[in-house]
Amino acid sequence: MSTFCCVRKIVLASICLQLVGCSDTPAPVNSPKPASNQTASYGYGGYGGYGDVNDIEFKDAVESNASVEQSFAGLEFIDTDGKPVQLSKFLGNKNLVLVFTRGFGGTICPYCSTQTSRLISNYESFADRNTEVVVVYPLSSDTDIPRWDEFLAVTRKKLSSPETPVPFPVLFDIELKAVNQLGIQRQLSKPATYILDPQGQIRFAYVGSTLADRPSIKAMLEQLDKLNSNKPATEDKPSK
């Protein structure tokens, strides 16, 4: 066979492979997805978009990243019955885990519904640590209160038993009054988690830099274990 024929066959074979998508040239590799607890400032769980919300994970290793100078006792909300309630109602006997979701900004935040579903599923673990959980749903206006039902419907789909009742109080922050007082506003609210002792002293404060940036259930329970282990021994004695 002549050299010309060999070259012609090689060229034709190469063209054929390219036409049917069988080229030996490796396909370009897509940029890897960021880890689900990545805290990029925009896009992935950022305030400009939800990003990839499959297999959402929150942070296990967290420390307080926010300082709060004011007392929380005077913060006032609206409960699901439409009645005003002060946060002080939940202080005095138990620790308090206060969780601010993003609220309703035109869509249901998948990170908020996931976090809320996990708080529901793990409520007994908080109760075992002498702790109440309160979830705050910020709203621009009281006309958005019905959006909570939409949010709850999405949240229930993430529970192993969708009929499980919400075991903790849910409060609405109408017109973002508490959000503004705490300085956590960002297209409604940044996700924020606060742990208060029974006296109302803030023992843990974490404000997320993105919508995905939140402490996990494990992280919250570890903070409570640390808080409970630091109680004076006299507090553990039964009253006479």
C-alpha beads as a LAMMPS data file, in Angstrom:
LAMMPS data file: protein, C-alpha beads

240 atoms
239 bonds

1 atom types
1 bond types

-500.0 500.0 xlo xhi
-500.0 500.0 ylo yhi
-500.0 500.0 zlo zhi

Masses

1 110.0

Atoms # bond

1 1 1 0.000 0.000 0.000
2 1 1 1.371 3.423 -0.923
3 1 1 2.244 6.029 1.646
4 1 1 -0.453 8.316 0.162
5 1 1 -3.172 5.682 0.735
6 1 1 -2.106 5.145 4.346
7 1 1 -2.226 8.865 5.072
8 1 1 -5.638 9.172 3.335
9 1 1 -7.092 6.356 5.495
10 1 1 -5.760 7.913 8.694
11 1 1 -7.274 11.315 7.827
12 1 1 -10.664 9.776 6.945
13 1 1 -10.698 7.746 10.153
14 1 1 -9.941 10.841 12.212
15 1 1 -12.773 12.786 10.545
16 1 1 -15.173 9.919 11.149
17 1 1 -14.340 9.748 14.856
18 1 1 -14.875 13.472 15.278
19 1 1 -18.225 13.370 13.466
20 1 1 -19.631 10.646 15.732
21 1 1 -18.208 12.155 18.876
22 1 1 -15.587 9.463 19.361
23 1 1 -12.485 11.570 19.316
24 1 1 -9.657 10.425 21.571
25 1 1 -9.293 13.995 22.774
26 1 1 -10.521 14.176 26.393
27 1 1 -13.642 16.247 26.937
28 1 1 -13.094 19.439 28.899
29 1 1 -13.580 18.939 32.613
30 1 1 -16.230 21.085 34.256
31 1 1 -15.226 23.136 37.241
32 1 1 -15.840 21.109 40.391
33 1 1 -18.866 22.006 42.476
34 1 1 -18.036 23.731 45.711
35 1 1 -18.539 21.753 48.880
36 1 1 -22.040 22.117 50.265
37 1 1 -20.782 24.132 53.231
38 1 1 -18.696 26.477 51.076
39 1 1 -19.190 30.133 51.936
40 1 1 -18.584 31.837 48.618
41 1 1 -19.743 35.425 48.780
42 1 1 -22.108 35.153 45.853
43 1 1 -23.943 32.520 43.828
44 1 1 -23.466 29.277 45.694
45 1 1 -25.922 29.704 48.497
46 1 1 -25.263 33.407 48.189
47 1 1 -27.842 36.132 48.322
48 1 1 -27.916 36.359 44.536
49 1 1 -28.956 32.749 43.943
50 1 1 -29.452 29.428 45.661
51 1 1 -26.892 27.450 43.666
52 1 1 -26.854 23.642 43.832
53 1 1 -29.083 22.673 46.746
54 1 1 -28.737 18.904 46.465
55 1 1 -27.440 17.152 49.583
56 1 1 -27.383 20.306 51.685
57 1 1 -24.938 20.200 54.557
58 1 1 -24.289 22.817 57.193
59 1 1 -21.151 23.453 59.241
60 1 1 -20.173 21.103 62.054
61 1 1 -17.182 23.144 63.197
62 1 1 -18.284 26.659 64.128
63 1 1 -17.511 29.281 66.716
64 1 1 -19.270 32.541 67.462
65 1 1 -18.570 35.056 64.718
66 1 1 -20.821 37.930 65.796
67 1 1 -20.879 40.189 68.813
68 1 1 -24.241 41.285 70.174
69 1 1 -24.333 44.155 72.616
70 1 1 -28.056 44.533 73.163
71 1 1 -30.407 42.434 75.265
72 1 1 -32.687 40.090 73.381
73 1 1 -35.362 40.136 76.070
74 1 1 -37.105 43.170 74.568
75 1 1 -37.348 41.802 71.027
76 1 1 -40.979 41.569 69.993
77 1 1 -42.567 39.372 67.352
78 1 1 -45.954 38.138 66.147
79 1 1 -46.872 34.512 66.800
80 1 1 -48.774 32.255 64.402
81 1 1 -52.041 33.292 66.085
82 1 1 -51.358 36.915 65.195
83 1 1 -50.608 37.947 68.776
84 1 1 -47.587 40.008 69.854
85 1 1 -45.046 38.143 71.956
86 1 1 -41.779 39.211 73.509
87 1 1 -38.776 36.937 73.451
88 1 1 -38.531 37.246 77.229
89 1 1 -41.474 34.828 77.371
90 1 1 -39.077 32.013 76.481
91 1 1 -36.371 32.912 78.975
92 1 1 -35.995 32.081 82.635
93 1 1 -36.152 28.285 82.820
94 1 1 -34.373 26.917 79.770
95 1 1 -31.637 27.630 77.294
96 1 1 -32.920 29.113 74.062
97 1 1 -31.825 28.422 70.492
98 1 1 -33.080 31.332 68.396
99 1 1 -32.864 30.745 64.644
100 1 1 -33.510 33.478 62.073
101 1 1 -34.367 32.146 58.637
102 1 1 -34.133 34.297 55.537
103 1 1 -37.899 34.751 55.455
104 1 1 -40.036 35.041 52.361
105 1 1 -38.344 36.979 49.594
106 1 1 -40.531 35.867 46.694
107 1 1 -39.457 32.221 46.838
108 1 1 -39.027 29.490 49.441
109 1 1 -35.398 29.340 50.559
110 1 1 -34.275 25.675 50.309
111 1 1 -31.619 26.165 52.974
112 1 1 -34.192 27.555 55.407
113 1 1 -36.668 24.736 54.802
114 1 1 -33.901 22.156 55.186
115 1 1 -32.645 23.702 58.411
116 1 1 -36.190 23.932 59.799
117 1 1 -36.950 20.311 58.921
118 1 1 -33.821 19.204 60.780
119 1 1 -34.760 21.269 63.814
120 1 1 -38.146 19.538 63.820
121 1 1 -36.619 16.073 63.428
122 1 1 -34.067 16.650 66.192
123 1 1 -36.216 18.602 68.624
124 1 1 -36.030 15.931 71.309
125 1 1 -32.247 16.263 71.376
126 1 1 -32.666 19.949 72.228
127 1 1 -35.360 19.225 74.812
128 1 1 -33.045 16.693 76.464
129 1 1 -30.568 19.537 76.937
130 1 1 -33.113 21.742 78.724
131 1 1 -33.446 23.898 75.636
132 1 1 -36.294 25.498 73.730
133 1 1 -36.033 26.243 70.021
134 1 1 -37.645 29.305 68.455
135 1 1 -37.636 29.860 64.688
136 1 1 -38.109 33.381 63.331
137 1 1 -39.577 33.921 59.863
138 1 1 -38.921 37.541 58.798
139 1 1 -41.510 39.221 56.571
140 1 1 -41.568 42.580 54.822
141 1 1 -45.270 42.965 55.544
142 1 1 -48.014 41.243 57.514
143 1 1 -49.685 40.489 54.175
144 1 1 -46.948 37.870 53.668
145 1 1 -47.932 35.857 56.763
146 1 1 -49.758 33.215 54.628
147 1 1 -46.402 32.473 52.975
148 1 1 -45.496 30.587 56.136
149 1 1 -47.973 27.871 55.135
150 1 1 -46.193 27.530 51.793
151 1 1 -42.851 27.362 53.559
152 1 1 -44.126 24.743 55.990
153 1 1 -45.514 22.619 53.147
154 1 1 -42.065 22.532 51.531
155 1 1 -40.437 21.815 54.892
156 1 1 -42.752 18.874 55.605
157 1 1 -41.708 17.186 52.367
158 1 1 -38.211 16.887 53.830
159 1 1 -39.390 15.047 56.950
160 1 1 -39.466 11.265 57.215
161 1 1 -42.967 11.696 58.657
162 1 1 -44.559 14.689 56.892
163 1 1 -47.387 14.857 59.422
164 1 1 -45.006 15.567 62.309
165 1 1 -46.224 18.724 64.076
166 1 1 -43.877 21.654 64.527
167 1 1 -42.810 21.158 68.168
168 1 1 -41.403 24.633 68.785
169 1 1 -42.730 28.207 68.560
170 1 1 -42.563 30.013 65.225
171 1 1 -42.489 33.818 65.293
172 1 1 -42.907 36.374 62.525
173 1 1 -40.654 39.418 62.403
174 1 1 -42.976 41.837 60.618
175 1 1 -41.236 44.659 58.748
176 1 1 -37.894 43.208 59.855
177 1 1 -37.900 45.082 63.141
178 1 1 -35.812 42.520 65.059
179 1 1 -33.624 41.875 62.026
180 1 1 -32.773 45.573 61.837
181 1 1 -32.150 45.810 65.571
182 1 1 -29.679 42.961 65.353
183 1 1 -28.027 44.320 62.213
184 1 1 -28.495 41.139 60.167
185 1 1 -30.548 42.494 57.271
186 1 1 -29.626 41.334 53.771
187 1 1 -32.455 40.887 51.277
188 1 1 -34.667 40.209 54.318
189 1 1 -32.358 38.461 56.789
190 1 1 -29.028 36.729 56.888
191 1 1 -29.325 33.270 58.443
192 1 1 -28.456 33.678 62.106
193 1 1 -28.346 31.372 65.116
194 1 1 -28.161 32.552 68.714
195 1 1 -27.964 30.509 71.891
196 1 1 -29.049 32.164 75.116
197 1 1 -28.827 30.807 78.632
198 1 1 -31.904 30.912 80.928
199 1 1 -30.885 34.365 82.176
200 1 1 -30.944 35.705 78.615
201 1 1 -27.171 35.996 78.269
202 1 1 -25.985 35.330 74.724
203 1 1 -23.561 32.432 74.785
204 1 1 -23.260 31.776 71.042
205 1 1 -23.908 34.010 68.020
206 1 1 -23.388 32.933 64.425
207 1 1 -24.403 34.996 61.388
208 1 1 -23.985 33.350 57.995
209 1 1 -22.073 35.032 55.185
210 1 1 -24.282 33.216 52.651
211 1 1 -27.610 31.425 52.772
212 1 1 -25.803 28.098 53.037
213 1 1 -23.564 29.236 55.870
214 1 1 -25.268 27.884 59.009
215 1 1 -24.306 25.731 61.990
216 1 1 -25.432 22.124 61.729
217 1 1 -27.624 20.408 64.308
218 1 1 -24.475 18.701 65.574
219 1 1 -22.764 22.071 66.031
220 1 1 -25.730 23.514 67.933
221 1 1 -25.936 20.520 70.269
222 1 1 -22.213 20.697 70.955
223 1 1 -22.572 24.360 71.909
224 1 1 -25.404 23.439 74.280
225 1 1 -23.357 20.632 75.832
226 1 1 -20.555 23.117 76.401
227 1 1 -22.984 25.595 77.932
228 1 1 -24.582 23.013 80.211
229 1 1 -21.218 21.664 81.342
230 1 1 -20.223 25.145 82.493
231 1 1 -23.186 25.525 84.846
232 1 1 -22.335 25.888 88.530
233 1 1 -22.738 22.629 90.388
234 1 1 -25.456 24.146 92.577
235 1 1 -27.737 24.480 89.559
236 1 1 -27.803 20.706 89.153
237 1 1 -29.070 20.083 92.679
238 1 1 -32.777 19.319 92.942
239 1 1 -34.816 21.958 94.768
240 1 1 -36.129 21.023 98.212

Bonds

1 1 1 2
2 1 2 3
3 1 3 4
4 1 4 5
5 1 5 6
6 1 6 7
7 1 7 8
8 1 8 9
9 1 9 10
10 1 10 11
11 1 11 12
12 1 12 13
13 1 13 14
14 1 14 15
15 1 15 16
16 1 16 17
17 1 17 18
18 1 18 19
19 1 19 20
20 1 20 21
21 1 21 22
22 1 22 23
23 1 23 24
24 1 24 25
25 1 25 26
26 1 26 27
27 1 27 28
28 1 28 29
29 1 29 30
30 1 30 31
31 1 31 32
32 1 32 33
33 1 33 34
34 1 34 35
35 1 35 36
36 1 36 37
37 1 37 38
38 1 38 39
39 1 39 40
40 1 40 41
41 1 41 42
42 1 42 43
43 1 43 44
44 1 44 45
45 1 45 46
46 1 46 47
47 1 47 48
48 1 48 49
49 1 49 50
50 1 50 51
51 1 51 52
52 1 52 53
53 1 53 54
54 1 54 55
55 1 55 56
56 1 56 57
57 1 57 58
58 1 58 59
59 1 59 60
60 1 60 61
61 1 61 62
62 1 62 63
63 1 63 64
64 1 64 65
65 1 65 66
66 1 66 67
67 1 67 68
68 1 68 69
69 1 69 70
70 1 70 71
71 1 71 72
72 1 72 73
73 1 73 74
74 1 74 75
75 1 75 76
76 1 76 77
77 1 77 78
78 1 78 79
79 1 79 80
80 1 80 81
81 1 81 82
82 1 82 83
83 1 83 84
84 1 84 85
85 1 85 86
86 1 86 87
87 1 87 88
88 1 88 89
89 1 89 90
90 1 90 91
91 1 91 92
92 1 92 93
93 1 93 94
94 1 94 95
95 1 95 96
96 1 96 97
97 1 97 98
98 1 98 99
99 1 99 100
100 1 100 101
101 1 101 102
102 1 102 103
103 1 103 104
104 1 104 105
105 1 105 106
106 1 106 107
107 1 107 108
108 1 108 109
109 1 109 110
110 1 110 111
111 1 111 112
112 1 112 113
113 1 113 114
114 1 114 115
115 1 115 116
116 1 116 117
117 1 117 118
118 1 118 119
119 1 119 120
120 1 120 121
121 1 121 122
122 1 122 123
123 1 123 124
124 1 124 125
125 1 125 126
126 1 126 127
127 1 127 128
128 1 128 129
129 1 129 130
130 1 130 131
131 1 131 132
132 1 132 133
133 1 133 134
134 1 134 135
135 1 135 136
136 1 136 137
137 1 137 138
138 1 138 139
139 1 139 140
140 1 140 141
141 1 141 142
142 1 142 143
143 1 143 144
144 1 144 145
145 1 145 146
146 1 146 147
147 1 147 148
148 1 148 149
149 1 149 150
150 1 150 151
151 1 151 152
152 1 152 153
153 1 153 154
154 1 154 155
155 1 155 156
156 1 156 157
157 1 157 158
158 1 158 159
159 1 159 160
160 1 160 161
161 1 161 162
162 1 162 163
163 1 163 164
164 1 164 165
165 1 165 166
166 1 166 167
167 1 167 168
168 1 168 169
169 1 169 170
170 1 170 171
171 1 171 172
172 1 172 173
173 1 173 174
174 1 174 175
175 1 175 176
176 1 176 177
177 1 177 178
178 1 178 179
179 1 179 180
180 1 180 181
181 1 181 182
182 1 182 183
183 1 183 184
184 1 184 185
185 1 185 186
186 1 186 187
187 1 187 188
188 1 188 189
189 1 189 190
190 1 190 191
191 1 191 192
192 1 192 193
193 1 193 194
194 1 194 195
195 1 195 196
196 1 196 197
197 1 197 198
198 1 198 199
199 1 199 200
200 1 200 201
201 1 201 202
202 1 202 203
203 1 203 204
204 1 204 205
205 1 205 206
206 1 206 207
207 1 207 208
208 1 208 209
209 1 209 210
210 1 210 211
211 1 211 212
212 1 212 213
213 1 213 214
214 1 214 215
215 1 215 216
216 1 216 217
217 1 217 218
218 1 218 219
219 1 219 220
220 1 220 221
221 1 221 222
222 1 222 223
223 1 223 224
224 1 224 225
225 1 225 226
226 1 226 227
227 1 227 228
228 1 228 229
229 1 229 230
230 1 230 231
231 1 231 232
232 1 232 233
233 1 233 234
234 1 234 235
235 1 235 236
236 1 236 237
237 1 237 238
238 1 238 239
239 1 239 240
